[in-house]
Amino acid sequence: MDLSTNIPTVWNGLAEAMYLKDSPTANVRLSELASFSFGRLQSSEGLVEIAQPLVGERGYIVVLQLKTIPFIEQFLGGKRVSSGSYPVGAVSAIDLQNEPACFLPNPFDALVLYVMQTALDEIAYDHQLPWVEQLTWPHGTVDPVVHHLGQSLLSSLDHPTHTSKLFLDHVLHALNCHFVCSYNAAAKSIPPLRGGLAPWQMRRATELLDTHIDGNIALREVAEACGLSLGHFARAFAKSFRKPPYRWLIERRVERAKHFMINSHLPLADIAPLCGFADQSALTRSFKRIQGISPGIWRRRTTGNSRESYNSNNGDHFYM
C-alpha cells in the first residue's frame, strides 16, 4: 500500500498500526474527492497479533463492518472494551484520543470514516444542539443508517469518475448530522427550519452550481459564497428550492440534456458530458428516474424524429 504524505496522518497511522502497509494481502482505498475523509480497509488474512495503539491523533473514526467478523477484540487505552463477533452493518465509534487498538485474527472488510470534531461542532451550532463531547455507540451494534449511507460512499470508491464532490459532501454531511443526533446522548430534536435563502443567495448558489454542472465543486464552497455555514446553507437551500442541492443539480443536468436533444442533432453519447454526466448510461439512469422514460424515447416523442443518430441505441441502459 502506498499512501502519499499529503493525506491526514491518521490513515498512515492506521495502516502502520494494523500492519497493512506493504502487505500483499491487504488493500486500502481512500477517497480523494472527499479530502480523504473515508476509506475501505480490506485484508484476506487476519492480524497475527494485536494491532499497535494509534497514538497522537484527534477526532473520531467510525468503522462499519462490510463483512461478518467471527471474532474481534477492541482496546481503548490498553483496556479491552469489546470482544466477540460482529455482523455485517456493525458499527464502532472510536475517539482517537483514547489510543485505540484491536485484534482481528480473521479476514476483514470495513468502511472507515474519519470524523473531525470541528465538523460535529458546526452541525451542533447550526441546529442549536448540545456540543458533542463524545461520540457513543455500543461497539458492534448494527446501525442501519450508517450501513445504508455507507453504500453510497463505497460506490464512489468503486466508480470515482462517476461521483461528484457535491454528492459526497451531501452524504458525509448527512452522516455527521446522524452522529450528532444519534451518537450524542445530550442531543435534542433538530428544530424546524424557519427560513430559506435570500434572493441574492439563491442567485449566487444557482450560478455556481450551473457553472459547475458536473458537480466538481464542494458544497462548502457554495455555502461560503453565500456567507453561510454548510449546515445552514443545506437546510436553507432545501427550504427555498424544495429539494437538496444535489437533487437540484441532477434535475438541472436533465433539463440541459433536453435542450440539446430538442435543438441539436447530437447523439446522446455526446450530449451526456456536455450536461455534466459521466457518460450516456449515467444520463439515461437519471433521466428515467426523473422523467419516467428513457431519453431516446423522450426525444423521439418530442421531436417526432426516429433517426438512429438521435437516440444512440435508444439510451436504454440501466447501469452507470
Disulfide bonds with the S-S distance in Angstrom:
none
